[in-house]
Amino acid sequence: MTSRRRRPAALAGAVLALLTVLTWGVARGAAPPEQPPPAGARVTTTPGLPAEARSELYSVTVDGRTPTVYRSAPKPRTCPTANCDGGDHARADRRTFSWASFRFSPGTRPVVTVTKTSASAGTPADIRVRGTGRYTVLEKSPDRRRIRIRVDRPDAKLSVEFVDARYAADREIPLDGMLLFADDAEPAVPAPSRSASGTYVVPAGEAFDRRRAAAADTVVFARGVHDLGYWAVPPSVRRVHLAPGAYVRGAVDSATPAKAGQKGFTVTGWGVLSGERFDWRADKRSGGTTSCSYDCWEHAVKMVQLGTDGFRLHDVTVVNAPHWVISGYRDDQITAAADDESEFGGTVEGVKVLGNWGWNGDGIPALRNTTVSNSFVSAFDDAFKLYSPGATVRDNTLWQMDNGAVFQLGWYGKTVSGITASGNTVLHAEWTGTNANWGVLNYRENGGSGTISDVTIRGTRVMGPVTRIVALSNERADQTFRGIRLIDTTVDRLFTTAEIGRLRGNGEKSLPRNLVHQSRAPLELEVSGLRIGRTDITEANAATTGGFDVSGSPALSFG
C-alpha cells in the first residue's frame, strides 16, 4: 500500500520551522517549541498513562526506541440484563487489544521487535503477522515469545498474532490482539502552530479550560494524559489537534446547532481519543455522566461528531467508544426518521478505530463525496456505512468484531448512488452467526423505500474463515437495488453451516450464509471474480461451494 498524500516542498517546511522558532514566545501563553525529531523512526509515548490503559502483555521496540504499548479491554457491564450490551462473550474471554504507533519517512526501514512478556499462555507454536503495507519478517523466536519485523514502507497496519493458549484456532483469532501502526512521518495535514495567538495549548496535568477554549480557534492537547469529558465544541474552534503521545479521555462534538453553517472543521494528530470513562450509551444531555436505558442514538455520546461540511479527520486513534465512533450527524438533524448524514463531506485518512466492545460501536460513515482512506477500523457494529452518494472507501484495513457488517447499505430505505469501495483488507471477521445485518456487503431491511444504485465493492481481501460474504434482501421493504457490483473478492474460507452452529458468540444461526432474496422491488447484483480458497465461484457452484441461497427473481450474475 502506498501513500497518496501530497507532501509540501522541503524548502517551505524549513521556512515554516524557522518562522516558528523565531516567533515563539511572542504570543501570550505560548508553549515551548517541540524539539527536532531524532533521525529514523519516531515512536509515540505517553508519560503518566494509567496502568489500566498500558499493556502488560507486550513490549515493543522500534530501532531500539520504546513506544508506549496501549491497551483496551471490555468495561464492566452497566446495563441490567445478561449480554444487554453485547460484550459478555468478550468479557468472559478476557479479551484485550494492545497497540503501538510509530512514524518514519519513506526510504527508512525500521526494525520492530514485539515480545509477549507474559508467559501465562505458554510457549506459542507459531507467531504470525497479518496486515497491509510492505513488511518483512526477519526472525521468529517462539521459545522466547519474540518476533522481529522490518517495515519497508509507511502506512503499514500489522497484527502480530501469537498462536498460544490465548489463540482461538477455529476462528484464527488472537484473544489478545497486538497491533502495530506505522505512519508516514509527514502528515497530510501539518500540525498547527502552537505559538499562534488563536491557539490554546492544553498542557498535560492541567484542567481543560472550557472558557479559554471558547476564545480560541485551535485547541492543541500536548503529550500526556488529559481529562476532557464530553465537549460540545464552541463555534470559534475550527481545529482540534492531539499531539503525538496525547491521551485524551473524552469526546469531541462539533455537530451542535451553533456550528450549523461552519465549514472546514478539522481534527488531526497522532494522539489517542479514548471513551473509557463513558459508560455504554452515555447520554450527552447529562454531559455523558449517565446512560440511556434505551438506544438513544439521537442523544448518545459519539467519540467524534463532525456535523460540518468540508471536514478533515486525520491520523487520530479513537478507542473505547460508548456508541458510534464517528458520526456526520448534526445534533438538530437527528430525528426518529433516521437522517442519512448526506449533507456533509470531507476526508478521513489514517484514522485508527479499535477497542469497541459493545453494540452500536459503528466505525466510519462514508458521507457525501467523502473519501475514507488508509485507515484501520475494528468496529463492533457496521464498519463503513455507505449511506450517502459519491462516497469513496479505499485502501483501509479492518478487523470486524462479532456484530455488524463491513460495508452496510441498510438500515432503512434510501436513494443513493455512485459509491465505491476498493482495495480494502479484512484481517479478521469474528462473526459467529448469520445475523440479518452481518456480512462483507449487507442491507438490513427496516422499512422505507428507495433505489440504491451504482455501488461497486472491488478488490476486497478477507483473511481467515468467515460466516458470510453478502446478504441483500427486499422481502419486507420496497428497496430497489440497481447496478450493485461485488468484484474481485477473495476469501480464505467460508464456514460450513455445521461449523457456524458450533461457534459461540453473539451470532444467530437461522439465516443462510450468503443470501440474495428478491421480492418487493427489483434487485440487481453482479458477482464477478469471487474466489473462496482456491475455487472461483460461478453460477454452477454458487449454491454449494459459494453458500448462496437465492429466492425470488433477482438479476443475479456470476462471472
N, C-alpha and C positions, 0 to 999 in steps of 0.2 A: 504494500500500500504506500503510495507516495503522497506527499503533502501537496495540496493545491493552493497553498497560501501565497499571496504576493508579498514579498519582503521589501521594505523600504531600502533605498540605496544606503550603502555603508557610510558615505560622507554625511548624508542627512542625519543618520543615527549618531555619528560622532559629534556633529554640531549641537544636536539636541542635548546630548550628555554634557557637553561643555557648558551650554547655557544653564542647565540645571544646577551645575556646581557653582557657577558664578552668581546665580540669583538666589541660592539657598540662604535662608535666614532673613531675607527681606520681608517676606510675608509674615504677619503676626501668627504665632503658634506653629510655624513651620517645623517639621520633623527633620532630624539629621538625614542626609542623603545616604542611600544604600551604598555599601562598598562594592567595588567592581567584582563581578563573579570570578571565581577561580577558573583556570583553563580546564577544559574537559567537561565531564558531566557535572551537573549541579543537582544536588539532592534536596528534597523537601523535609524540613524538620520543624517540629512544633514544641518549643520549650513549655514546661508546665502542663503538658497534656495529662488529664486524669487517667488513673490506671485502667478504668473500665473502657476507655477509648484507645488503649495501647495494646497491641497484640503481644501475648506471652508465648505464642506458639511458633512464631517465625522470627528470624533475623535476616537482614538483607544488607549487603554491601554493594556499592556501585563504584568500580575503580578505586576501591579502598575507602570510599566515603560511606557513611552510615546514615541512611534516611530513617525517619520515623516510620515504623510499621503500624498502621492504624488498624482498628478492629471495630466491627459491628456485630451485634448479636440480637436475637429477638428480645423485646422488652416483656416484662410480666404482663399477663392478660388483665385488662382493666374493664372489660365488658362481662356481663354476668353469667353467660352460659358456655358450655364446652364448645371450643373452636369457633366462637362467635366472631372472632376477628381473622380466622383462617390460619393462625400461627401456632396452633397446638402441636402439630406434627414437627415443625421446626424447633419448637421448644423441647419436645421430647427427645429429639435427636441432638440437642445441644449444638445447633448449627452456628457457624460463625463465618464471616468474611474478614480476611485481612488484606491489606493492600499497601503498596509503597509507590511513590512517584519520584521521577527524576526527569531532567531535561538535558538535551545536548544538541549540538549543531550537526548538520549533515557533514560527512567526512570523518566524524568522530565515531568510534565503535566501542562503547563502554562494555566492560565485562561485569556481569551481575552474578553474585553468589547468593543463593537462597538456602537457608538451613532451617530445618524443622527442629526447633530447640527442645520441644517436648518429646520424650521417649515413651509416653503413655500409650500411644497407638502401635508400638512395636516397630520393628525394622521393616521399611517398605520393600515390597517385591520389585517395585519399579518407581521411577519418578518421570512423569510425563509433562510435556508442555503443549498446550493448545493455545492458539492465538492468531492474531493478524499482524501483518508487518513482516519485516525481514529480521531473522534472528538465526543463530547457530548454537546448538547445544555442544558445549566444549567438553564437559565432563559430568558423569553421573556417579555418585558415591552413595548408593542406598544404605550401606552399612553405617555411614556417617550422617545419613539423612541430609544430604547436601547435593546441590546441582549448580553448575556454572554455565552461564548463557552469555553469548556475545550478541548484543543488539546492533544490527548492522545499519539501521536507518531509523530516524524518529517516527513518531506516530504509531508505535507498536503497542499492542494491548495483549498481554500474555497471562494465561492461567497456568500456574505451576502446581501440579497435582501429584501428591504422594499416595501411592497405592498401598495403603496400610489398613489397619483395623478401622480407620475413620473414612474409608472409601466404600461407597455403595456400588459394588461391582455390577449388579444387574442393570443399573441406570448409568453407570460410568460417571458418577458424581462424587467429588470430594465433599465430605460434610464440613470440612474446614477449608474453605476456598482461600487461595493465596494469589492475588492479582498484582501484576506489575504494569504501571502506566508510564510509558516512555514518550515524552512530549518533545516537540521541537522547541529549542531554546529561544527562538524568536517568535513571539506570539503574533497572530493575525491582527490583533488589536493591541497596540503598545500600552504599557502601563501609564496611568495618568501621572502628571506632575504632583509631587507631594507638597511642593512649595507654592503652588498657585493660590491666589487669595481666596478662591472659592472652594478650596479643598479642606475637608475636615478629616484629619488623620486620627484614628482611634487607636491609642497605644494599648498593648496587651496589659491587662490588670487594672485598667481604668474603666469605670462605668460608662456605658454608652449614653451620651448626652443627646437626647432627642430634640431638645430645643436648639442646640448648636447645629445638629444635623439639618434642621428645618431651614437654617440660614445658608446652607451650603449647596453647591451644585454637584459636588463629587464627594463621596464618602469612601475612605480607604481604611480597611481593617488591617493593621500591621500584624506581623508574625507573632503568634501566641494565641492564647485562648480568650474568647470573648463570649459574654452572655448578652445576646440581643433580644431574645424572645420574639413574639410576633410583632413585626414592624410594618405599619402602613406607611409607605414611603411618601413623604410630603411632595407637593408639586415642584418645589425648587430643585429637588435632587434628580439629576439626569443620568448619574452613573454611580454604580457601586462596584468596588474593586476589593477582592480578597487576595492579599499578598501571599506569595509562597510561604507556607507554614502557618497561615492564619487558620484557626479552627473556631468557627462562629456557630454558636448554638442558638438557632433561631430560624426565622423565615422572612422572606422579602416579598412584600405585596405592593407592586406598582400598578395595580389594576383598580384603584379607587376612583369613584366618580370625579374627584377633584383633578385627576390627571387625564380626563377623558379625551381632551384634544391634543395631548402631548405626543410628539413623535421622537423616536430615537433613544428610548431608554436602553441603557447598556449595563450588563453585569459581566465582569471579567475576573480573571485571576486564577492562580493555581492553588488557592486555598480551599478549605472544606467548609461546606454549609451543612450543619447537622440538625436534624429534628429530634434528637434523642430525649429532650426534655418535654416534648409534647406527647400526651397520650394519643392512642389511636382515635381518629376522627375528632381531633381537638377543634374547638369552636372559636372562631375569631371574634365572636360577639363578647366573649369573656377574655379576649386577649390570648386565647389558647390555653387558659388555665383550667378549663373544664372541657368535657367531651359531650358530643351529642349522643342521645340514646337511640338515634336512627341514622340513616345515611344522609346526613345534612350536607350534601355535596355543594349546595349553594352557600353554605356558611363555613365549611371546613377549612382549616389552615392548609394552604398549599405551600410547598417549600419555596418556589419561585413563581410568582404570579405576574405575568407581563402586562397584558391589557393595554398596550400601546402599539401603534404601528411603527415600522422601521426599527424594531428592537434588535439588539445583539446580545447573545448569551454565549460566552466562550470560556472554555478551559476549566470551569469550576467543577469540583467534585461535590455531589449532593447525596447525602445518606440519611437513613433513619427517618423516612418520611411518615407523617401521621395520616396522610391521604394522598391525593395526586402529587406527584413530584413537581411537575412543571405544568403550568396552565396558561392559556391565552385569554381566558375569560376576564371581562371587566366586571367588577362587583355588581354594578347596577344592571348588567345584562343577563345575569344568571337567573333563570326562571325555571319553574317546573316543566316548561315546554322544551327544555334542553336546547339552548342556543348552540350553534355549531362553530363558534370561535372564528368565523370566516372573515372577519373584518380586519384582522391584523396579520402582518407578515414581517419577516426579518431573517436572521441567520442564527443557527445553533451549530457550534463547531467545537470539537474537542472536549465536550462535557462528559463527565462520568457520573452515572446514576447507579447506586447499589445500596445494599443493606435495607431493603424494604421487605418486611416480614409479615404483612397483613393485607387483607382485602383492600381494594381501592388504591393500591400502590402503583398506579399508572405511570408510565415513563414520560414520553415527549410527544405532544401533539404536533402534527405536521400542518401548520397553518397556511393560509392563502399565500401562494407564491413564495413560500418559505423553503429554504434548504437546510436540512439537518444532516451533518456530515462528520465523519471521523470521531464519532462519539462512542462511548460504552454505555449500554443500558442493561441493567438487571432489574426487571420490573416484576412486581407481584400482582400484576393485572396487565392490561394491554400495554405493550411496549411502545408502539407507534400508532397513534390514532390518525387514520387517513380520512379526515372528515372535511377537508377544505380543498378547493380547486387549485391546480397549479403547483402542488407541493412536490418537493423532491427529497427523497431519503436515500443517501448513498454512503457506501464505504463505512458502515457502522458495525460494531461488534456487540453481540448480545449474549446474555445469559438469562433465559426465560425461566422464572420460578414456577411453582405449581399452581398457577392461576393465569387466566388471560391469554390473549393472542399476541403474536409478534406483530402482524400487520392487521389492524382491526378496521373494518368498514362500517360496523354497526355502532350503536345500539338502537338506532331509531331511523325512520325513513328520511331520505335526503336526496338532493340532486346536486351532484358534484362531478367533475370530470378533470382529465389532464393530470393524473397523479402517477409519479414514477418512483419506484424503489429499486435500486440497483447495487450490486456488489456488496451486499450485507452478509455477515457471517454470524451464525448462531453456534456458540461454543457448547451450550447445553440447553435442552428444553426439558424441564423437570416434570412435565405433566404426568399425572398418574391416572388419567382417565380421558374421556371424550366429551367433556362438558360442552354445552351449547356455544360458549364464547371462547373456545380454545382452538389453536391451530396456527400454522405459519400464516395462512391467509384465512380470515374469518369474517362473516357477517352475522351478528347476533340479532335475530328478529325481535322487535319490541314495538311493533305497530308503526303507523305512518306510511307514507308512500313517497315515491320519487324515482329518479333514474341516476344510477351510478354508472359512469361510462368512461372509457379510455383510461383504464388503470392497468399499468404494467409493472409486474413484480419480476425482476430479471436478475439472474446470476446469484441466487441465494444459496449459500453453503450451510448445511445443517449437519453438525458433528454429533456423533453418538446416536443412540436409539431414541425414537420419538413415537408418540401415540397417534399424531395426526399431522397432515400437511395442509389440507384445505377443507373448509366447510362453508358452503354457500347454500342458502335456502330462502325461499319466499312462500312457504306454505301458510304462513299466518299474516303476512304483511304484503301490501301491493308495492313491493320494491322491485324495480326493474334493474337488471344488470346487462349492460351492453359493452362489448369490447373489453372484457376482463381477461388479462393475459398473465399466465404463470409460465415463465420461460426460463430454461436452463437452471433448474433447481436440482441440487444434488443432496441426497440424504444418505447417511451411513446405513441406517437400518430403521425399518418400521416394525414396531412391536406387533406381535400377533394378538388376536383377541384374547386368547387364553393367558398370555403374559400380562396384558393390561388388567385382567381380572385379579391377578395376584399382587399388583402394585398397591402399596399402602400410601395414602396421602389424601389430598382434597378432591381427587377425581371421582366423577360419576362414570359408570360403566355401560350405560344403556344405549348410547348412540353409536352409529358406525364410526369406523376410523376416519375414512375420507368420505365426505358426502356432498352430493350435488342434487338438491331436491327442488324441483321447479313446480309451481302450482298456480299462483295467482297473477303472475306477470312474466314477461319474457326473461330468460336467463341465458346469457351467452358467456361461455368460458372456453378459452383456448389453453390447453396444457401442452407445452412443447418443450422437449429436452429434459423431461423429468427422469432422473435416474435414482433408483433406490439400491444401494450397494453397488453391484456391477451390472444391474439389469435396467435397461431402458423400458419405461412404461409406455405401452401402446394401447390401442383400443382392445387388442386381443387379450392382454394380461392385466388390464386396469382393475377388473373386479377381483382378481386373485392376488397376484403379487402387489398390485397397487392399492388394494384395500378399498376401492371406490364403490360406494353404494349410490346408485343413480335412480331417481324417480321422476315422474312427470315426463315432459318433453323438452329438456334443456338443449340448447345449441352447444353441445359439448364436443370438442375435438381433441385428439391426441396426435402429436407429431414429434 
